[in-house]
Amino acid sequence: MEKVSIVECDSYDYKKVEKKVFECLDNIDSLKKQIKKGNKVLVKANLLKKNFPDEAVTTHPYVVEGVVRYLQKLGCEVIVGDSPGGPFNEKSLRTTYKATGMFEVQKRTGCQLNFDTSYVEINNDNAKLLKHMKIVKAFNEVDFVVSAAKLKTHAMMTYTGAVKNLFGTIPGLTKADYHFRMNSIDNFSNALVDICEYIKPVFSIIDGIEGMEGDGPSSGDKRFVGLLMASENPHALDTIASYIVGIEPLSIPTIKRAKERELFSGNIDDIEVVGRKIEEIDIKPFKLPASTSINFIGGRVPKFLEKWVLNNFRPSPVFNHDMCISCGICANSCPPKAIDMSSKYPEVDLKQCIRCFCCHELCPKKAIDIKKEGLNKKIFNRR
């Protein structure tokens, strides 16, 4: 039976966070049997972009620091890193590490920060789609990876947690290429599971002290949840975390794919929850992203008609030019290159748009909304 540890933590007071991180991980007895003195471990934080810790977009530095200190206590050499959205180079890493508080984690703990932006091409024989893929070299050269995720909704995947966090092991704009090549939700979620099963994190922990609901993973609303959650099985962890915030686990594509591939049963009854009892946790359900929709015609009509309906009624990105600073991040990060900046401000060709919402996710000024109107709302019956 898979085990998920849950502990309460009511603030980002550092001493409290460290104590609770240790408690959360100590609840998983088998961890100390796997992790040995001298192991090299890379803590993969969610460092999506240059957001400050109090914005609830990135893994809070105190949670990362707690994990680093826990591993150092076991005698590990610890590195912290990520491949944030957009270009992957030393300059972008430095600005991201600074904004998200990772330089302070390095200063206080003596851990390393990864600045190696090279990648390796690997064979992933057990993958369903990504049989060959590019991985940031640093993630391939350690004994273990830890997924230190943030509890958030996600415009494309509904929810992002332990599994989705590992997409950041893919280098820079290669992520856009994978989005473009696997632009259906089914294919992209299978690719995420492929990545997770290759990385096989030694454990995953979710920073749910403050999460994000609504139009996550960067433009939603901050929500206090007051929980830290961890597990050796990232699929089981995401199942419990999504259930706690009122999202049906099997409505989340990555969890559904894991069940289909028999990596995990998908059944909450098959998970042993230790620490805080799940039935005692009462969290008001998270608001879902405006982009979340149900394809009620999938498989029921000819493909050409299904494509026409989805292209005409799916939620779409809408650009607020009054807030836009013309930085071009949206256009540079758009997998199908559907955004044109020739008039200074972004204009999107919805016929090319694959609704990955990378533009919405990476906009530094939250100048992009996800919008659905009229018949769209009736068809998809959401919000």
TISELUM-239282 format. One record per residue (C-alpha): x, y, z. Coordinates in nm, 2 decimals. Example, Ala and Ser with C-alpha at 12.3 -4.5 7.8 and 13.67 -1.06 7.14 Angstrom:
! TISELUM-239282
[pt [1.23,-0.45,0.78]]
[pt [1.37,-0.11,0.71]]
END
This chain:
! TISELUM-239282
[pt [0.00,0.00,0.00]]
[pt [0.13,0.35,-0.09]]
[pt [0.19,0.59,0.19]]
[pt [0.12,0.96,0.20]]
[pt [0.23,1.18,0.49]]
[pt [0.03,1.49,0.58]]
[pt [0.12,1.75,0.85]]
[pt [-0.03,2.09,0.94]]
[pt [0.18,2.40,0.91]]
[pt [0.00,2.73,0.97]]
[pt [0.26,2.98,0.85]]
[pt [0.59,3.03,0.68]]
[pt [0.78,3.09,1.00]]
[pt [1.11,2.92,0.92]]
[pt [1.16,2.73,1.25]]
[pt [0.81,2.60,1.22]]
[pt [0.84,2.50,0.86]]
[pt [1.17,2.31,0.91]]
[pt [1.02,2.12,1.20]]
[pt [0.71,2.03,1.00]]
[pt [0.92,1.93,0.69]]
[pt [1.12,1.69,0.91]]
[pt [0.80,1.55,1.07]]
[pt [0.64,1.50,0.73]]
[pt [0.94,1.31,0.59]]
[pt [1.01,1.12,0.91]]
[pt [0.65,0.97,0.88]]
[pt [0.78,0.78,0.58]]
[pt [0.99,0.52,0.75]]
[pt [1.15,0.37,0.43]]
[pt [1.31,0.69,0.32]]
[pt [1.61,0.66,0.54]]
[pt [1.66,0.31,0.41]]
[pt [1.69,0.44,0.06]]
[pt [1.89,0.76,0.11]]
[pt [2.25,0.69,0.22]]
[pt [2.54,0.91,0.34]]
[pt [2.73,1.05,0.04]]
[pt [2.43,1.04,-0.20]]
[pt [2.41,1.33,-0.44]]
[pt [2.05,1.46,-0.45]]
[pt [1.90,1.73,-0.67]]
[pt [1.60,1.90,-0.52]]
[pt [1.38,2.00,-0.81]]
[pt [1.18,2.30,-0.68]]
[pt [0.89,2.46,-0.88]]
[pt [1.06,2.78,-1.00]]
[pt [0.83,2.86,-1.28]]
[pt [0.95,3.21,-1.33]]
[pt [1.07,3.52,-1.14]]
[pt [0.80,3.54,-0.87]]
[pt [0.86,3.63,-0.51]]
[pt [0.78,3.37,-0.25]]
[pt [0.47,3.54,-0.12]]
[pt [0.30,3.52,-0.46]]
[pt [0.24,3.14,-0.41]]
[pt [0.36,3.07,-0.76]]
[pt [0.69,2.89,-0.67]]
[pt [0.79,2.65,-0.40]]
[pt [0.85,2.85,-0.09]]
[pt [1.23,2.88,-0.01]]
[pt [1.17,2.78,0.35]]
[pt [1.01,2.45,0.24]]
[pt [1.31,2.40,0.00]]
[pt [1.55,2.48,0.28]]
[pt [1.38,2.23,0.51]]
[pt [1.42,1.96,0.25]]
[pt [1.78,2.05,0.20]]
[pt [1.86,2.04,0.57]]
[pt [1.68,1.71,0.60]]
[pt [1.89,1.56,0.33]]
[pt [2.21,1.71,0.47]]
[pt [2.13,1.56,0.80]]
[pt [2.13,1.22,0.63]]
[pt [2.48,1.30,0.49]]
[pt [2.38,1.39,0.13]]
[pt [2.54,1.64,-0.10]]
[pt [2.24,1.86,-0.21]]
[pt [2.18,2.06,-0.52]]
[pt [1.88,2.28,-0.59]]
[pt [1.76,2.35,-0.94]]
[pt [1.50,2.38,-1.21]]
[pt [1.46,2.46,-1.57]]
[pt [1.22,2.76,-1.55]]
[pt [0.98,2.86,-1.83]]
[pt [1.14,3.04,-2.13]]
[pt [1.51,3.05,-2.23]]
[pt [1.74,2.83,-2.02]]
[pt [2.07,3.01,-1.95]]
[pt [2.28,3.13,-1.66]]
[pt [2.14,3.48,-1.66]]
[pt [1.78,3.36,-1.65]]
[pt [1.87,3.11,-1.37]]
[pt [2.04,3.38,-1.16]]
[pt [1.74,3.62,-1.18]]
[pt [1.50,3.33,-1.11]]
[pt [1.70,3.20,-0.81]]
[pt [1.73,3.56,-0.67]]
[pt [1.35,3.64,-0.70]]
[pt [1.24,3.30,-0.56]]
[pt [1.47,3.31,-0.26]]
[pt [1.70,3.02,-0.37]]
[pt [2.02,3.23,-0.33]]
[pt [1.93,3.27,0.04]]
[pt [1.87,2.90,0.07]]
[pt [2.22,2.84,-0.07]]
[pt [2.37,3.10,0.16]]
[pt [2.21,2.96,0.48]]
[pt [2.26,2.59,0.40]]
[pt [2.58,2.57,0.19]]
[pt [2.39,2.37,-0.07]]
[pt [2.47,2.41,-0.44]]
[pt [2.25,2.58,-0.70]]
[pt [2.26,2.43,-1.05]]
[pt [2.39,2.65,-1.33]]
[pt [2.47,2.38,-1.58]]
[pt [2.24,2.44,-1.87]]
[pt [2.36,2.15,-2.08]]
[pt [2.15,1.85,-2.16]]
[pt [2.17,1.49,-2.24]]
[pt [1.97,1.28,-2.48]]
[pt [1.84,0.96,-2.32]]
[pt [1.65,0.65,-2.42]]
[pt [1.34,0.60,-2.22]]
[pt [1.25,0.24,-2.31]]
[pt [0.95,0.22,-2.08]]
[pt [0.79,0.54,-2.21]]
[pt [0.46,0.55,-2.39]]
[pt [0.55,0.86,-2.60]]
[pt [0.89,1.00,-2.51]]
[pt [1.11,0.71,-2.60]]
[pt [1.39,0.95,-2.66]]
[pt [1.41,1.28,-2.47]]
[pt [1.63,1.56,-2.36]]
[pt [1.70,1.60,-1.99]]
[pt [1.89,1.87,-1.81]]
[pt [2.23,1.71,-1.75]]
[pt [2.23,1.78,-1.38]]
[pt [1.92,1.57,-1.32]]
[pt [2.08,1.28,-1.49]]
[pt [2.40,1.29,-1.29]]
[pt [2.27,1.26,-0.94]]
[pt [2.18,0.95,-0.73]]
[pt [1.83,1.08,-0.66]]
[pt [1.59,1.36,-0.75]]
[pt [1.34,1.51,-0.51]]
[pt [1.02,1.67,-0.65]]
[pt [0.95,1.98,-0.43]]
[pt [0.63,2.10,-0.58]]
[pt [0.37,2.37,-0.51]]
[pt [0.00,2.30,-0.47]]
[pt [-0.17,2.48,-0.76]]
[pt [-0.44,2.46,-1.02]]
[pt [-0.31,2.45,-1.38]]
[pt [-0.47,2.60,-1.70]]
[pt [-0.39,2.30,-1.92]]
[pt [-0.36,2.01,-1.67]]
[pt [-0.63,2.13,-1.41]]
[pt [-0.38,2.06,-1.13]]
[pt [-0.01,2.07,-1.09]]
[pt [0.18,1.89,-0.82]]
[pt [0.45,1.63,-0.78]]
[pt [0.43,1.48,-1.13]]
[pt [0.38,1.80,-1.34]]
[pt [0.67,1.96,-1.14]]
[pt [0.91,1.72,-1.31]]
[pt [0.85,1.88,-1.65]]
[pt [1.11,2.13,-1.53]]
[pt [1.38,1.86,-1.58]]
[pt [1.34,1.92,-1.96]]
[pt [1.57,2.20,-2.08]]
[pt [1.44,2.54,-2.17]]
[pt [1.25,2.58,-2.49]]
[pt [1.26,2.20,-2.55]]
[pt [0.95,2.21,-2.33]]
[pt [0.78,2.42,-2.59]]
[pt [0.87,2.16,-2.86]]
[pt [0.72,1.89,-2.64]]
[pt [0.40,2.09,-2.59]]
[pt [0.37,2.14,-2.97]]
[pt [0.44,1.78,-3.06]]
[pt [0.21,1.64,-2.79]]
[pt [-0.06,1.91,-2.79]]
[pt [-0.36,1.70,-2.69]]
[pt [-0.42,1.67,-2.32]]
[pt [-0.40,1.29,-2.34]]
[pt [-0.06,1.30,-2.52]]
[pt [0.09,1.57,-2.30]]
[pt [-0.02,1.40,-1.98]]
[pt [0.13,1.07,-2.10]]
[pt [0.45,1.26,-2.18]]
[pt [0.45,1.40,-1.82]]
[pt [0.41,1.05,-1.68]]
[pt [0.69,0.93,-1.91]]
[pt [0.92,1.20,-1.76]]
[pt [0.82,1.12,-1.41]]
[pt [0.88,0.75,-1.46]]
[pt [1.22,0.81,-1.60]]
[pt [1.32,1.05,-1.32]]
[pt [1.16,0.84,-1.04]]
[pt [1.20,1.09,-0.76]]
[pt [1.31,0.93,-0.43]]
[pt [1.03,1.12,-0.27]]
[pt [0.80,1.41,-0.35]]
[pt [0.69,1.69,-0.12]]
[pt [0.41,1.94,-0.19]]
[pt [0.42,2.29,-0.04]]
[pt [0.05,2.34,0.04]]
[pt [0.09,2.59,0.32]]
[pt [-0.03,2.85,0.07]]
[pt [-0.15,2.72,-0.27]]
[pt [-0.31,2.87,-0.58]]
[pt [-0.66,2.83,-0.71]]
[pt [-0.84,2.96,-1.02]]
[pt [-0.62,3.05,-1.32]]
[pt [-0.30,2.88,-1.20]]
[pt [-0.02,2.81,-1.22]]
[pt [0.08,3.18,-1.21]]
[pt [-0.22,3.40,-1.25]]
[pt [-0.47,3.25,-1.00]]
[pt [-0.56,3.34,-0.65]]
[pt [-0.35,3.26,-0.34]]
[pt [-0.52,3.03,-0.10]]
[pt [-0.42,2.93,0.25]]
[pt [-0.43,2.56,0.30]]
[pt [-0.19,2.50,0.59]]
[pt [-0.05,2.16,0.48]]
[pt [0.27,1.99,0.38]]
[pt [0.23,1.65,0.21]]
[pt [0.49,1.39,0.10]]
[pt [0.52,1.05,-0.04]]
[pt [0.76,0.81,-0.22]]
[pt [0.49,0.77,-0.49]]
[pt [0.42,1.10,-0.68]]
[pt [0.10,0.96,-0.83]]
[pt [-0.04,0.87,-0.49]]
[pt [0.07,1.21,-0.35]]
[pt [-0.11,1.40,-0.63]]
[pt [-0.42,1.19,-0.57]]
[pt [-0.44,1.28,-0.21]]
[pt [-0.35,1.65,-0.26]]
[pt [-0.61,1.70,-0.53]]
[pt [-0.88,1.52,-0.33]]
[pt [-0.81,1.74,-0.03]]
[pt [-0.87,2.06,-0.24]]
[pt [-1.19,1.92,-0.39]]
[pt [-1.07,1.81,-0.73]]
[pt [-1.18,1.46,-0.84]]
[pt [-0.84,1.29,-0.88]]
[pt [-0.93,1.09,-1.19]]
[pt [-1.03,1.41,-1.36]]
[pt [-0.66,1.51,-1.35]]
[pt [-0.50,1.38,-1.67]]
[pt [-0.17,1.27,-1.52]]
[pt [-0.35,1.06,-1.25]]
[pt [-0.58,0.91,-1.51]]
[pt [-0.28,0.82,-1.73]]
[pt [-0.10,0.66,-1.43]]
[pt [-0.40,0.45,-1.36]]
[pt [-0.44,0.34,-1.72]]
[pt [-0.07,0.24,-1.73]]
[pt [-0.12,0.05,-1.40]]
[pt [0.15,0.26,-1.23]]
[pt [-0.10,0.33,-0.95]]
[pt [-0.46,0.21,-0.88]]
[pt [-0.60,0.57,-0.87]]
[pt [-0.80,0.46,-0.56]]
[pt [-0.78,0.66,-0.24]]
[pt [-0.86,0.35,-0.04]]
[pt [-0.53,0.20,-0.16]]
[pt [-0.33,0.48,0.01]]
[pt [-0.22,0.48,0.37]]
[pt [-0.24,0.84,0.50]]
[pt [-0.02,0.90,0.80]]
[pt [0.00,1.21,1.02]]
[pt [-0.31,1.43,0.98]]
[pt [-0.62,1.22,0.91]]
[pt [-0.77,1.30,0.58]]
[pt [-1.13,1.29,0.71]]
[pt [-1.04,1.56,0.96]]
[pt [-0.92,1.80,0.69]]
[pt [-1.19,2.04,0.57]]
[pt [-1.07,2.26,0.28]]
[pt [-1.32,2.46,0.07]]
[pt [-1.28,2.33,-0.28]]
[pt [-1.04,2.51,-0.50]]
[pt [-1.18,2.72,-0.79]]
[pt [-1.08,2.56,-1.12]]
[pt [-0.92,2.74,-1.41]]
[pt [-1.14,2.90,-1.66]]
[pt [-0.98,2.68,-1.92]]
[pt [-1.10,2.36,-1.75]]
[pt [-1.35,2.20,-1.98]]
[pt [-1.52,1.87,-2.06]]
[pt [-1.50,1.74,-2.41]]
[pt [-1.85,1.60,-2.41]]
[pt [-1.83,1.51,-2.78]]
[pt [-1.50,1.32,-2.77]]
[pt [-1.53,0.99,-2.96]]
[pt [-1.90,1.06,-3.04]]
[pt [-1.87,1.25,-3.37]]
[pt [-1.63,1.25,-3.66]]
[pt [-1.29,1.39,-3.59]]
[pt [-1.32,1.68,-3.82]]
[pt [-1.64,1.79,-3.64]]
[pt [-1.49,1.74,-3.30]]
[pt [-1.19,1.95,-3.40]]
[pt [-1.42,2.23,-3.54]]
[pt [-1.62,2.24,-3.22]]
[pt [-1.32,2.25,-3.00]]
[pt [-1.14,2.52,-3.20]]
[pt [-1.45,2.74,-3.20]]
[pt [-1.57,2.69,-2.84]]
[pt [-1.26,2.61,-2.63]]
[pt [-1.14,2.87,-2.39]]
[pt [-0.88,3.10,-2.54]]
[pt [-0.60,3.34,-2.43]]
[pt [-0.70,3.71,-2.43]]
[pt [-0.43,3.97,-2.42]]
[pt [-0.48,4.29,-2.22]]
[pt [-0.27,4.55,-2.41]]
[pt [-0.31,4.81,-2.13]]
[pt [-0.12,4.58,-1.89]]
[pt [0.12,4.44,-2.16]]
[pt [0.48,4.56,-2.15]]
[pt [0.57,4.42,-2.49]]
[pt [0.84,4.19,-2.35]]
[pt [0.77,3.92,-2.60]]
[pt [0.80,3.63,-2.35]]
[pt [0.46,3.50,-2.47]]
[pt [0.56,3.49,-2.84]]
[pt [0.90,3.34,-2.77]]
[pt [0.75,3.07,-2.55]]
[pt [0.45,2.99,-2.77]]
[pt [0.50,2.63,-2.90]]
[pt [0.31,2.67,-3.23]]
[pt [0.44,3.03,-3.28]]
[pt [0.08,3.15,-3.29]]
[pt [0.15,3.49,-3.14]]
[pt [0.26,3.78,-3.35]]
[pt [0.44,4.09,-3.20]]
[pt [0.47,4.29,-3.52]]
[pt [0.24,4.56,-3.40]]
[pt [0.43,4.58,-3.07]]
[pt [0.15,4.41,-2.88]]
[pt [0.08,4.04,-2.90]]
[pt [-0.20,3.91,-3.13]]
[pt [-0.29,3.54,-3.13]]
[pt [-0.40,3.33,-3.43]]
[pt [-0.65,3.11,-3.26]]
[pt [-0.65,2.87,-3.56]]
[pt [-0.29,2.79,-3.47]]
[pt [-0.33,2.81,-3.09]]
[pt [-0.31,2.47,-2.92]]
[pt [-0.45,2.60,-2.58]]
[pt [-0.14,2.50,-2.38]]
[pt [-0.17,2.84,-2.21]]
[pt [0.21,2.88,-2.19]]
[pt [0.17,3.25,-2.27]]
[pt [-0.07,3.29,-1.97]]
[pt [0.16,3.09,-1.75]]
[pt [0.47,3.29,-1.82]]
[pt [0.35,3.64,-1.86]]
[pt [0.53,3.85,-1.59]]
[pt [0.25,4.11,-1.57]]
[pt [-0.06,3.88,-1.57]]
[pt [-0.17,4.06,-1.88]]
[pt [-0.33,3.74,-2.03]]
[pt [-0.67,3.61,-1.93]]
[pt [-0.83,3.28,-2.02]]
[pt [-1.18,3.35,-2.15]]
[pt [-1.48,3.16,-2.26]]
[pt [-1.81,3.32,-2.35]]
[pt [-2.17,3.25,-2.44]]
[pt [-2.23,2.91,-2.59]]
[pt [-1.89,2.80,-2.47]]
[pt [-2.00,2.83,-2.11]]
[pt [-2.32,2.64,-2.18]]
[pt [-2.14,2.36,-2.37]]
[pt [-1.87,2.31,-2.12]]
[pt [-2.08,2.39,-1.81]]
[pt [-1.80,2.54,-1.61]]
[pt [-1.79,2.87,-1.41]]
END
